[in-house]
Amino acid sequence: MAESRPTLAIIGGTGAEGSGLAKRWAAAGYLVLIGSRDAERAQGKADELNKALVGQEEAVPARGLANEEAAAQAEIIVVTVPYSAHASTLGALKEMVQGKIVVDCTVPLKPPKVTRVSLPEAGSAAMEAQQLLGERVRVVSAFQNVSAELLDDLRATVNCDVLITGNDPEARAAVVQLAEAGGMVGIHAGTLENAAAAEALTSLLIFINKQYKTHGAGIRITNLPKV
């Protein structure tokens, strides 16, 4: 029997990180729903992605929908919007995501000082998401430290581990599986309070990229047993 894969909605899927994740998961055989405030724009990005996936044997064509419809149809919702749109986007999706896994990739950056760590009063964007969406939503924080440029290139090796935090171990495990499907290594990193560490690392990596004139600085967790 073929492996059953959850349907994924990428909220903010027309942006660089969202479209990169969408491309990798669609190439791996997941049905990906690209979400945007503008359904036409979302379908345009889906069409672009599907052209890029021609020749990928396992690829499933992506579809474009308005954010709310994408979230309603998906089993796992991945939020890749800028922090300035974080609260309003989640508020609009609250009803559609009850009982589901919401993967929050948001980093609370404050332009123009994006190389400086700035965490909200709740401790992290992910903690804000959990408070806003309520206890019936299994919020998982992940993918903040991965280069969008590398994600978009299916030939590239994503030389970066993904710190995955959340209060529900099964939800974390589902996101570890998504990381692996996208060619990354997912690391269980504890409860949602620990999301602050991954979010803060993003500002450090932005600084390191600028300092060393590169684009794909990432992190590795060393000395883990091989499984």
Secondary structure, DSSP 8 states (H G I E B T S, - for coil): -------EEEETTTSHHHHHHHHHHHHTT--EEEEESSHHHHHHHHHHHHHHTTT-TT----EEEEHHHHHHH-SEEEE---GGGHHHHHHHHGGGGTTSEEEE------TT-TTS----TTSSHHHHHHHHH-TTSEEEE--TTS-HHHHH-TTS----EEEEEES-HHHHHHHHHHHHHTT-EEEE--SGGGHHHHHHHHHHHHHHHHHTT-S-------S----
